Amino acid sequence: MMLQKKLLILSLLLANISFSQNVEQSLLWKISGKGLKEPSYVFGTFHMMCKDQFQITQPMEDALTSSKKYYGELDMDDPNMPENMMKFAKLKDGKTIDNYMDPKEFAALDKKYQTVTGMSLMLLKQYKPFLGMSFLILKTVPCTATVQPETELMHLAQKKQIEVLGLETIEQQMNLLNNEPIDSQLAAMRKMVNNFDSSKQVMQALTKLYLKKDVDALYQFMKETGVNDNFESTMLIKRNKNWIPKMKKAMKESPSFFAVGAGHLGGKTGVLALLRKKGYKLEPIQY
């Protein structure tokens, strides 16, 4: 599968108002049972969307404020996170991305990249191409006023003086992305730049599914889009399984609110199914 599709899907993984009244279609789930004195909650996020497509509703706020801890995939209020992210994204041995391409090819790519993003790849040449891809993904959102649901929830947690934590470290997450070879990342960047209208259409389709709040439909979309076995195993199943022990420990200690990419919730190996297998009761919350 092309890397740009993987990264677009990460918008649902690396985390809205629906008009559906079907409570089974929800991104907010109550976790209870198995000796928990108080319930915890898990919410499926989206990486970036238009501001008018997301708001923290009262049920969401009630779930968060009833919790003692807020967990994102990463510890979003860690002041060192941006610095660490750039450190792990940097190419090794003093190489730059233009070293991996013919000069004329790179110049052509840079010109098209600037047309889409408004910035030159030369500003990012010391870093692995997936960083440059992230700026392309931001441009697939069809609005200037954008919002990150997980960030909005984190800000509310901070306002309520709820401790903010992460289910994994930036090093763990970046190492997964780094599994993709540099030449493969560059090839994906070229394809995304050259077919940017298609990339925007994929993002629009993802957003529409997210707004329906149907976690199983989101997961099925990823399968139908062409997620290969290695990607599913590494970026979804492995991470889901790694999170469950941490979630169990957190919930046992105190009621917690977990905000993870919506693509992690659905399917037989999704977070919801894995928690059920551990004996917890999962109830959808209409919000």
ChimeraX attribute file (.defattr): number of C-alpha atoms within 10 A of each C-alpha:
attribute: neighborCount
match mode: 1-to-1
recipient: residues
	/A:1	11
	/A:2	16
	/A:3	20
	/A:4	23
	/A:5	18
	/A:6	21
	/A:7	18
	/A:8	23
	/A:9	26
	/A:10	19
	/A:11	23
	/A:12	25
	/A:13	22
	/A:14	21
	/A:15	24
	/A:16	22
	/A:17	15
	/A:18	18
	/A:19	9
	/A:20	14
	/A:21	11
	/A:22	13
	/A:23	15
	/A:24	15
	/A:25	19
	/A:26	23
	/A:27	26
	/A:28	26
	/A:29	24
	/A:30	17
	/A:31	24
	/A:32	19
	/A:33	13
	/A:34	11
	/A:35	10
	/A:36	16
	/A:37	13
	/A:38	15
	/A:39	21
	/A:40	26
	/A:41	25
	/A:42	27
	/A:43	26
	/A:44	25
	/A:45	29
	/A:46	27
	/A:47	22
	/A:48	21
	/A:49	24
	/A:50	16
	/A:51	15
	/A:52	12
	/A:53	14
	/A:54	18
	/A:55	14
	/A:56	15
	/A:57	11
	/A:58	10
	/A:59	13
	/A:60	19
	/A:61	15
	/A:62	11
	/A:63	21
	/A:64	26
	/A:65	20
	/A:66	16
	/A:67	22
	/A:68	20
	/A:69	22
	/A:70	26
	/A:71	24
	/A:72	26
	/A:73	22
	/A:74	20
	/A:75	19
	/A:76	19
	/A:77	16
	/A:78	11
	/A:79	9
	/A:80	11
	/A:81	16
	/A:82	11
	/A:83	10
	/A:84	14
	/A:85	15
	/A:86	15
	/A:87	13
	/A:88	18
	/A:89	20
	/A:90	18
	/A:91	17
	/A:92	11
	/A:93	6
	/A:94	7
	/A:95	14
	/A:96	18
	/A:97	19
	/A:98	18
	/A:99	10
	/A:100	12
	/A:101	15
	/A:102	9
	/A:103	11
	/A:104	10
	/A:105	11
	/A:106	19
	/A:107	16
	/A:108	11
	/A:109	21
	/A:110	19
	/A:111	14
	/A:112	17
	/A:113	24
	/A:114	13
	/A:115	12
	/A:116	16
	/A:117	17
	/A:118	12
	/A:119	15
	/A:120	18
	/A:121	22
	/A:122	14
	/A:123	9
	/A:124	15
	/A:125	18
	/A:126	18
	/A:127	21
	/A:128	26
	/A:129	27
	/A:130	21
	/A:131	16
	/A:132	21
	/A:133	23
	/A:134	15
	/A:135	15
	/A:136	22
	/A:137	21
	/A:138	19
	/A:139	17
	/A:140	22
	/A:141	18
	/A:142	13
	/A:143	12
	/A:144	10
	/A:145	10
	/A:146	16
	/A:147	18
	/A:148	17
	/A:149	25
	/A:150	24
	/A:151	18
	/A:152	14
	/A:153	22
	/A:154	24
	/A:155	16
	/A:156	17
	/A:157	22
	/A:158	14
	/A:159	10
	/A:160	12
	/A:161	12
	/A:162	20
	/A:163	15
	/A:164	20
	/A:165	19
	/A:166	20
	/A:167	21
	/A:168	17
	/A:169	14
	/A:170	19
	/A:171	14
	/A:172	13
	/A:173	17
	/A:174	16
	/A:175	12
	/A:176	13
	/A:177	18
	/A:178	16
	/A:179	9
	/A:180	15
	/A:181	11
	/A:182	16
	/A:183	14
	/A:184	13
	/A:185	22
	/A:186	23
	/A:187	15
	/A:188	22
	/A:189	24
	/A:190	21
	/A:191	16
	/A:192	22
	/A:193	22
	/A:194	14
	/A:195	11
	/A:196	19
	/A:197	11
	/A:198	13
	/A:199	21
	/A:200	20
	/A:201	13
	/A:202	16
	/A:203	22
	/A:204	16
	/A:205	12
	/A:206	19
	/A:207	21
	/A:208	12
	/A:209	17
	/A:210	24
	/A:211	19
	/A:212	20
	/A:213	25
	/A:214	20
	/A:215	24
	/A:216	18
	/A:217	17
	/A:218	25
	/A:219	22
	/A:220	13
	/A:221	17
	/A:222	19
	/A:223	13
	/A:224	9
	/A:225	14
	/A:226	14
	/A:227	17
	/A:228	13
	/A:229	9
	/A:230	10
	/A:231	16
	/A:232	16
	/A:233	14
	/A:234	14
	/A:235	18
	/A:236	20
	/A:237	18
	/A:238	13
	/A:239	21
	/A:240	20
	/A:241	15
	/A:242	12
	/A:243	16
	/A:244	17
	/A:245	14
	/A:246	14
	/A:247	20
	/A:248	15
	/A:249	10
	/A:250	20
	/A:251	24
	/A:252	17
	/A:253	13
	/A:254	16
	/A:255	23
	/A:256	28
	/A:257	33
	/A:258	26
	/A:259	27
	/A:260	27
	/A:261	24
	/A:262	31
	/A:263	29
	/A:264	27
	/A:265	29
	/A:266	21
	/A:267	18
	/A:268	13
	/A:269	18
	/A:270	21
	/A:271	25
	/A:272	23
	/A:273	15
	/A:274	19
	/A:275	19
	/A:276	13
	/A:277	12
	/A:278	12
	/A:279	12
	/A:280	19
	/A:281	16
	/A:282	20
	/A:283	16
	/A:284	18
	/A:285	18
	/A:286	18
	/A:287	17
